[in-house]
Amino acid sequence: MKKIALAAALSLAASTAFAGGLATPIVEPPVVEAKTSSSSGILIPLLLLVIVAAAASK
């Protein structure tokens, strides 16, 4: 009975010894997406040109 208890204690101790140690976590940097410019940058000047042309034609 002592041998069984000793074997069980040794097997538990051996399993925790090989469980692994502390390792530094690998953290990936966040992905930053570039903002895409839409056609609204040119839409406002074109709209202003249409308004000025409409006002000039009257």
N, C-alpha and C positions, 0 to 999 in steps of 0.2 A: 504494500500500500504506500510505503514511503517512496518507493521508486516511481510509482505512477504520479504521485503528487510532485515529486522533484522534476520529472519529465514534463509535466504540465506547466510548472512554473518556468522552467527553462525555455520551453517553446513559446510561451507568452512573452518572455523577456527578449527572445531572439526576434520575434516578429515585430516588436516595437523598435528594435534597434535598426532594422532594415526598412522601416517605414518611410524614411526620407528625412532630410533635414530642411532647414530654412533656405529657400532660394529666392533671389531677388525676382520680383514679378516683371515680366516683360510687358510694358505698356506701350501700345502703338500711339503715335501722335494723331490727334483728330484730323480728319480730312477737311480741308477748307476749300470750298468751291469758289471759283472766281465769278463775280457777278457778270452776267452777260448783258450787254447793252441792247436795248430794244430799239425799235424804230421811233420811239416817242421822242428821241433827241432831235430828230429831223422833222417830226410831225408838227411841232409847235411853230417853227419858222415858216414851214409851208402853209400852215393855216393862217398865220399872220400875213403872209404874202397874198393869199387869196382874199382876205378881208380888205387889205389895202388896195388891191386891184379892183375889187367890187366897189369900193368907195370912190376910186378915181374915175370909174366909168360913168358915174351918175352925174 
